[in-house]
Amino acid sequence: MKISLDKLIRRETNKLDLNFSQKIDTINYCNNNYKLSSPINIEGKVSNTNKGLYLDVDVDFTLVDNCSRCLDEVEVPIEYSIQGFLVKEGFDEDEFEDDDAIIFDGQELDLVDIIEQTLDFKIPASVLCKEDCEGLCPQCGANLNKETCSCSETASDEDDNIDPRFAKLKDLFKND
């Protein structure tokens, strides 16, 4: 998803409209590769302003993550806006104090890189397949949404569920 900015840089035009979709298999965020189940849709523009090139686009796509309780795959829709000035490495931070600055190489804009850089706070910290997800059984690991396990039935006594490494600690609170 690379966009040439030559016409804007040479001031042959004042804005470049962006309106397209592109299918991408994965996107990288915080050293995690997320599979995408929909194309990345981009709508917006890059404009020439007095301060430089300004990017203003809306992005939406759907990524696949794992449920925090049962580890099943869940589709997570992501929609957000990216707004900021396009600057080269080593830019004057004081000049863009009130605005976001997006670093690019100077000739072309790699929108996938920009999306990966701007995903902060867009991906939920924990995803649930459904609000009442029952998760996994702590003993046998069975997905409690899909099957019932017999772990709770076989554990007749509370002492059966105690980790043997901590068994001595239960005697601490016994009344003599």
Backbone as a ProteinNet text record, in pm:
[ID]
protein_1_A
[PRIMARY]
MKISLDKLIRRETNKLDLNFSQKIDTINYCNNNYKLSSPINIEGKVSNTNKGLYLDVDVDFTLVDNCSRCLDEVEVPIEYSIQGFLVKEGFDEDEFEDDDAIIFDGQELDLVDIIEQTLDFKIPASVLCKEDCEGLCPQCGANLNKETCSCSETASDEDDNIDPRFAKLKDLFKND
[TERTIARY]
83	0	87.5	166.7	255.4	196.3	197.5	141.6	254.9	271.2	372.8	321.8	407.4	370.8	442.6	497	574.9	496.4	371.3	292	267.2	247.4	227.9	357.4	466.8	596	637.1	611.7	645.7	538.3	435.3	323.6	248.1	238.5	156.8	9.4	-18.5	-155.6	-152.5	-267.8	-273.9	-322.6	-387.4	-433	-438.2	-424	-429.2	-537.9	-645.8	-756.3	-721.2	-752.8	-729	-863	-898.5	-1023.3	-1005.8	-962.8	-940	-941.9	-947.6	-940.4	-830	-760.5	-657.4	-656.4	-651.3	-646.8	-502.5	-484.6	-354.4	-376	-284.4	-302.1	-284.2	-174.8	-146.1	-100.2	-111.9	-60.3	16.3	126	212.9	190.8	168.2	154	212.3	306.6	372.2	425.6	495	556	454.8	328.2	224.2	175	165.1	106.9	-40.6	-125.4	-269	-316.5	-394.3	-452.6	-570.2	-581.4	-692.1	-797.1	-922.9	-1030.7	-1106.8	-1065.6	-1127.8	-1018.4	-1046.9	-947.3	-937.3	-826	-810.5	-873.8	-970.5	-1038.7	-984	-944.5	-888.2	-964.2	-1006.1	-1074.8	-1026.9	-979.1	-931.4	-845.6	-747.9	-664.6	-531.8	-437.5	-311.4	-313.4	-296.7	-303.5	-173.2	-149.4	-36.6	-81.3	-16.2	-49.4	75.1	60.5	175.4	285.8	246.3	344	401.6	337.8	384.2	268.5	296.3	194.1	113.8	-18.5	-107.3	-189.9	-185	-259.1	-385.5	-499.9	-627.7	-706.6	-703.7	-771.3	-849.5	-955.2	-1030.5	-992.8	-965.8	-921.6	-1020.1	-1054.6	-1132.8	-1095.8	-1093.8	-1062.7	-1106.6	-1101.2	-1136	-1018.8	-973.8	-863.2	-912.7	-832.6	-868.3	-777.9	-841	-767.7	-825.3	-767.8	-816.3	-894.7	-1001.7	-1080.8	-990.2	-1001	-916.2	-948.8	-1067.2	-1106.8	-1095.6	-1144.2	-1148.4	-1051.4	-984.5	-883.7	-940.3	-1071.7	-1130.6	-1099.5	-1096.1	-1072.6	-1196.5	-1172.5	-1279.6	-1243.9	-1340.8	-1319.4	-1344.8	-1248.3	-1255.7	-1255.3	-1367.3	-1367.7	-1290.6	-1208.4	-1128.1	-1161.9	-1196	-1224.8	-1164.1	-1086.1	-1031.7	-980.1	-944.5	-892.1	-744.4	-671.5	-530.3	-517.8	-466.6	-448.9	-313.9	-237.8	-109.1	-26.8	79	169.7	271.9	301.5	402.9	537.5	629.3	760	870.6	989	1105.1	1175.4	1255.6	1332.8	1415.4	1423	1501.4	1427.6	1295.2	1215.6	1222.9	1186.8	1185.3	1056.2	1067.4	950.2	872	939.3	870.6	772	803.9	718.5	584.4	583.4	462.1	415.2	434.9	404	255.8	166.5	22.8	-39	39.6	-12	65.7	1.2	71.6	165.5	280.1	377.4	397.9	386.9	401.7	526.4	621.6	749.1	733.3	783.6	784.8	916.5	945.3	1078.4	1098.6	993.1	1009.9	955.4	943.8	895	763.1	748.4	625.4	577.5	448.1	381.8	343.1	393.6	355.3	244.1	121.9	7.3	0.1	50.9	52	142.4	258.9	347.8	279.4	211	143.7	31.5	-42.5	-148.6	-87.5	23.1	88.8	139.1	185.2	234.7	122.3	3.9	-105.4	-209.8	-181.5	-278.3	-286.5	-202.4	-208.3	-350	-398.7	-530.6	-646.8	-620	-728.7	-766.1	-667.5	-694.2	-730.2	-844.5	-881.6	-780.3	-759.5	-663.8	-708.3	-837.1	-888.3	-1014.4	-1021.9	-1133.2	-1210.3	-1342.4	-1426	-1509.2	-1524	-1606.8	-1753.1	-1793	-1926.3	-1915.9	-2007.6	-2001	-2002.6	-2077.3	-2088.2	-1997.6	-1884.3	-1788.9	-1745.7	-1751.1	-1717.3	-1569.5	-1495.4	-1351.5	-1311.9	-1193	-1136.5	-1139.8	-1155.4	-1149.3	-1005.7	-984.6	-848.7	-777.8	-854.7	-792	-757.4	-856.1	-832.8	-817.9	-851.6	-835.2	-948.5	-1058.7	-1172.1	-1237.7	-1281.3	-1354.7	-1496.4	-1528.8	-1656.6	-1775.2	-1750.2	-1857.7	-1906.2	-1818.6	-1849.4	-1876.3	-1820.8	-1837.3	-1835.6	-1886.9	-1878.4	-1773.5	-1700.6	-1598	-1641.9	-1580.2	-1617.6	-1521.3	-1439	-1342.1	-1410.3	-1515.4	-1582.6	-1658	-1702.2	-1772.7	-1676.8	-1557.7	-1462.2	-1391.1	-1384.8	-1319.8	-1420.2	-1436.3	-1538.4	-1496.3	-1371.7	-1322.1	-1239.9	-1244.2	-1169	-1019.3	-972.5	-829.9	-779.6	-865.9	-824.4	-780.1	-830.2	-800	-679.1	-615.9	-503.8	-375.6	-303.1	-172.6	-83.2	-16.9	63.1	175	218.9	325.7	277.2	143.7	88.2	7.7	11.2	-69.6	-38.4	86	124	65.4	38.2	-13.2	-154.5	-232.5	-368.7	-369.4	-264.6	-256.3	-232	-185.8	-158.1	-283.3	-396.9	-518.8	-612.3	-568.2	-651.7	-648.3	-765.3	-773.6	-737.6	-651.3	-609.4	-706.9
-117.6	0	123.9	137.8	253.1	355.5	478.6	589.1	685.8	718	814.5	956	1037.7	1175.1	1276.8	1231.5	1319.8	1443.2	1426.1	1540.4	1642.8	1594.2	1686.7	1757.8	1685.3	1744.9	1850.7	1823.2	1920.1	2026.8	2019.1	2114	2120.3	2005.5	1996	1987.5	1945.2	1937.9	1972.1	2014.6	2053.8	1942.1	1841.8	1730.7	1603.4	1494.3	1361.8	1284.5	1251.9	1177.9	1030.1	971.5	828.7	762.8	664.8	592.8	455.1	359	225.7	121.5	-3.8	-119.8	-209.7	-271.5	-366.3	-482.4	-601.7	-724.5	-747.4	-757	-786.5	-901.7	-997.6	-1117.1	-1089.7	-1019.7	-996.7	-853.1	-811.1	-681.4	-703.3	-633.4	-653.1	-539.4	-577.3	-477.8	-534.9	-465.5	-507.7	-650.5	-678.7	-809.9	-922.9	-890.8	-990.8	-974.3	-1084.1	-1081.1	-1115	-1022.2	-1042.1	-1073.4	-1180.2	-1216	-1122.1	-1074.6	-987.8	-1069.2	-1051.6	-1125.3	-1038.4	-913.1	-824.1	-737.3	-678.6	-586	-459.7	-390.4	-260.5	-156.5	-82.6	23.4	157.1	238.8	370.4	475.6	579.9	690.2	820.2	912	1039.2	1109.8	1185.9	1263	1300.5	1334.4	1396.8	1534.7	1641.5	1778.2	1851.4	1947.2	2037.5	2157	2184.3	2299.4	2386.6	2495.7	2585.3	2515.8	2425	2354.4	2229.7	2182.4	2061.1	1973	1846.3	1751	1702.6	1705.6	1666	1545.7	1440.4	1318.1	1316.6	1290.7	1282.1	1168.7	1049.9	932.7	858.3	791.8	699.6	558.8	472.1	335.2	239.6	131.6	26.6	-108.7	-207	-345.6	-434.4	-564.8	-661.1	-754.6	-765.8	-856.9	-973.5	-1079	-1199.6	-1206.7	-1215.2	-1225.8	-1345.4	-1377.9	-1489.4	-1438.5	-1509	-1477.7	-1490.6	-1395.9	-1395.6	-1508	-1566.5	-1672.6	-1812.4	-1831.3	-1967.2	-1988.5	-1883.4	-1887.6	-1916.6	-1913.8	-1927.2	-1801.5	-1816.4	-1700.6	-1611.9	-1479.9	-1381.1	-1273.3	-1233.8	-1123.2	-992.4	-899.6	-771.8	-659.2	-587.1	-475.2	-355.8	-295.8	-180	-64.7	50.8	171.3	289.4	369.9	489.9	585.8	705.5	808.4	829.3	860.3	896.8	1039.3	1127.1	1266.3	1313.6	1376.3	1429.9	1475.6	1548.9	1597	1489.7	1477.6	1383.8	1454.3	1398.8	1461.7	1360.1	1413.9	1327.4	1308.5	1203.8	1173.8	1296.6	1327.2	1440.8	1572.7	1571	1692.9	1775.3	1903.3	1994.4	1970.6	1909.7	1873.9	1996.7	2110.5	2231.6	2282.7	2260.6	2307.9	2233.6	2108.5	2026.8	1993.3	2085.3	2062.3	2029.5	2095.7	2077.5	1973	1919.2	1824.7	1694.1	1587.3	1460.7	1466.9	1404.8	1397.5	1250.9	1221.6	1085.5	1082.1	1000	994.9	909.7	963	887.2	914.2	838.6	845.1	965.5	1039	1160.4	1151.8	1034.7	1021.2	947.7	842.5	765.6	735.1	709.8	686.5	539.5	468.6	328.5	325.2	309.6	316.8	199.7	83.6	-29.8	2.3	61.2	101.9	203.3	297.8	400.9	339.1	245.3	177.7	100.4	30.5	-44.7	47.9	168.2	264.1	328.9	337	410.2	319.1	192.2	99.7	110.6	192	209.3	244.3	177.6	200.3	168.3	112.2	74.8	-71.5	-157.4	-299	-316.7	-377.1	-395.2	-482.5	-451	-527.3	-670.7	-691	-827.4	-838.2	-948.1	-972.8	-1093	-1085.6	-1198.6	-1243.8	-1374.3	-1427.8	-1394.5	-1390	-1346.9	-1303.7	-1220.4	-1164.9	-1272.5	-1379.8	-1484	-1603.4	-1578.2	-1685.3	-1753.4	-1884.7	-1960.2	-1994.2	-1978.6	-2000.8	-2147.2	-2174.2	-2308.6	-2364	-2495.8	-2561.5	-2551.3	-2506.2	-2493.2	-2627.8	-2735.9	-2866.6	-2935.8	-2951.6	-3032.5	-2949.6	-2820.1	-2734	-2742.1	-2806.1	-2817.7	-2681.1	-2652.9	-2530.3	-2547.8	-2476.9	-2493.7	-2438.8	-2364.7	-2319.4	-2432.7	-2526.9	-2632.3	-2767.2	-2789.3	-2918.7	-2901.4	-3000	-2999.1	-3101.4	-3068.1	-3162.6	-3222	-3329.6	-3396	-3362.4	-3263.2	-3226.5	-3182.3	-3102.7	-3053.5	-3166.2	-3267.5	-3379.8	-3473.6	-3494.6	-3586.6	-3524.6	-3392.1	-3325.6	-3314.3	-3421.3	-3425.5	-3347.9	-3343.9	-3277.4	-3156.8	-3052.9	-2931.1	-2959.3	-3056.4	-3088.3	-3143.6	-3199.3	-3253	-3143	-3021.6	-2912.1	-2830.1	-2864.4	-2786.3	-2828.9	-2729	-2753.7	-2815.3	-2929.1	-2995.7	-2907.7	-2811.4	-2722.4	-2631.5	-2609.4	-2520.1	-2594.4	-2724.4	-2805.2	-2775	-2747.2	-2720	-2588.6	-2495.6	-2365.3	-2374.3	-2473.6	-2484.9	-2513.1	-2572.6	-2600	-2474.5	-2371.3	-2245	-2184.3	-2199.3	-2134.9	-2227.1	-2347	-2439.6	-2400.9	-2410.5	-2382.4	-2509.5	-2497.3	-2615.3	-2650
0	0	0	-102.4	-111.5	-207.3	-165	-242.1	-274.4	-403.4	-445.5	-417.8	-358.3	-324.9	-413.2	-526.7	-615	-658.9	-701.2	-750.2	-639.7	-517.5	-404.9	-369.2	-371.1	-334.6	-436.8	-566.2	-672	-687.7	-604.9	-602.5	-735.7	-802.5	-923.5	-887.5	-766	-714.7	-565.6	-513.7	-372.8	-282.4	-341.3	-258.8	-342.1	-271.2	-331.5	-258.8	-329.3	-268	-258.8	-145.7	-122.1	-94.7	-177	-157.1	-220	-139.4	-193.6	-83.8	-127.1	-38.2	-89	3.7	-35.9	61.4	5.5	85.9	130.4	261	320.8	417.4	418.3	501.4	649.8	686	828.2	849.2	974.2	1015.4	1145.6	1162.7	1278.7	1377.8	1504.1	1609.4	1738.2	1797.3	1922.3	1911.2	1805.8	1779.9	1769.1	1745.1	1719.7	1576.9	1505.1	1371.8	1383.8	1342.1	1344.5	1202.9	1190.3	1061.9	1035.9	912.5	876.2	802.5	840.9	776	676.5	663.5	565.4	504.1	388.7	332.2	416.8	404.1	469.6	378.3	431.6	356.6	402.5	305.2	336.7	257.2	327.3	262.2	325.1	243.1	293.4	191	240.5	148.9	213.2	126.4	166.3	103.1	183.3	132	155.4	68.6	82.3	164.6	277	360.6	375.8	448.9	472.8	552.1	643.1	727.6	661.7	553.3	487.4	446.3	425.6	382.2	502.5	488.9	598.9	556	635	609.3	694.4	630.3	700.4	636.5	698.9	642.5	750.3	705.3	789.6	746.9	844.6	818.5	884.2	813.7	879	820.4	908.1	872.5	987.7	965.5	1069.9	1090.1	1214.1	1243.3	1327.1	1329.8	1405.3	1528.5	1645.6	1772.2	1847.6	1962	2043.2	2162.8	2194.9	2313.8	2436.7	2527	2646.9	2744.2	2733.7	2826.8	2767.3	2644.1	2588.4	2472	2427.5	2321.2	2182.7	2164.4	2031	1950.6	1817.7	1732.1	1728.9	1732.7	1732.7	1631.1	1549.7	1457	1529.9	1518.3	1588.6	1484.9	1469.5	1374.5	1432.2	1348.5	1388.6	1294.6	1350.6	1273.9	1347.1	1273.9	1336.4	1230	1273.4	1183.7	1211.4	1105.7	1118.4	1065.8	1150.4	1112.4	1162.6	1075.2	1116.7	998.9	1030.9	928.1	893.8	765.7	718.5	725.3	802.3	823	797.2	767	747.6	881.1	889.2	1010.8	1049.2	1178	1226.3	1215.4	1212.5	1201.6	1329.3	1320.8	1435	1514.2	1631.1	1711.1	1757	1777.2	1822.1	1717.4	1590.6	1481.6	1480.2	1526	1523.8	1665.3	1756.4	1897.5	1920.8	1848.6	1869	1776.4	1684.6	1585.7	1592.5	1543.2	1530.1	1410.9	1425.4	1316.7	1280.6	1153.2	1103.1	1015.5	1053.3	981	854.9	741.4	616.9	546	439.5	376.9	285.6	253.1	174.1	33.4	-24.5	-162.2	-172.7	-92.1	-96.6	44.3	51.7	179.1	186.3	286.9	307.3	412.2	365.9	456	553	514.9	608.4	727.2	701.5	811.2	902	842.6	922.4	1005.9	948.4	1024.4	1141	1116.4	1224.1	1334	1297.7	1396.8	1476.7	1418.3	1483.5	1548.1	1562	1622.8	1774.7	1836.4	1981.7	2024.9	2124.8	2185.2	2091.6	1975.5	1883.8	1901.2	1931.8	1954.2	2101.2	2131.2	2271.4	2346.5	2473.2	2554.4	2573.5	2591.2	2601.5	2517.2	2444.8	2354	2406.1	2403.3	2443.4	2323.8	2309.7	2201.2	2225.8	2352.3	2394.1	2539.3	2582.4	2717.8	2826.5	2805.4	2907.3	2876.7	2815.2	2783.8	2914	2915.5	3036.3	3045.5	2936.8	2940.2	2937.4	2988.6	2991.9	3133	3145.1	3276	3327.3	3449.7	3502	3523.9	3535.3	3556.8	3425.7	3338.5	3217.3	3091.2	3094.9	2978.6	2878.2	2911	2818.8	2800.3	2677.6	2649.7	2704.6	2811.6	2880.8	2801.1	2695	2606.9	2517.1	2487.7	2392.2	2457	2574.3	2640.2	2790.7	2859	3004.4	3043.8	3143.3	3189.2	3322.7	3359.6	3484.3	3597.9	3578.5	3682.8	3811.7	3800	3920.7	3992.4	3916.7	3979	4050.2	3996.7	4057.7	4176.4	4179.9	4293	4406.3	4481.8	4586	4709.9	4736.7	4856.4	4815.2	4896.7	4866.6	4861.2	4938.1	4942	4809.2	4727.4	4597.7	4502.3	4521.9	4430.4	4472.7	4583.1	4633.1	4563.2	4518.3	4457.4	4564.9	4537.6	4641	4696	4618.8	4668	4779.8	4785	4885.4	4992.2	4991.9	5083.8	5230.6	5262.7	5402.2	5451.8	5361.9	5403.3	5460.4	5418.9	5470.1	5620.5	5673.2	5816	5897.7	5837.2	5906.9	5968.2	5901.8	5947.3	6024.1	6054	6129.7	6277.2	6342.1	6485.6	6561.7	6658.1	6737.6	6844.4
[MASK]
++++++++++++++++++++++++++++++++++++++++++++++++++++++++++++++++++++++++++++++++++++++++++++++++++++++++++++++++++++++++++++++++++++++++++++++++++++++++++++++++++++++++++++++++

